[in-house]
Amino acid sequence: MSVLAQDPNALKKAHADGWNLDPDSFPADTVYPGLYSGDYGPTEAVLAKAESPLDLFFFFHAQVTVGSD
């Protein structure tokens, strides 16, 4: 990778032609064991604060304070 970064012609070619990945090194159907598959998205608690940027700031500030102890 560092060789590519030092070759301006190769970088120009990659910029023009796109980045081609070797399918043998990067298979298309990869399974990631242990990847989170539960619910996601904003919680009701954060949605209640979403109208006010200041309320939202203090909401997350309190979360960071509790999490960093």
JOWOZI-V911298 format. One record per helix or strand. SS is the DSSP state (@ for helix, = for strand). FROM is the first residue (numbers start at 1). TO is the last residue. Records with the same first field share a line. If there is no record, write none. Layout:
SS = FROM-TO + FROM-TO
This chain:
@ = 2-5 + 8-17 + 44-49 + 53-67
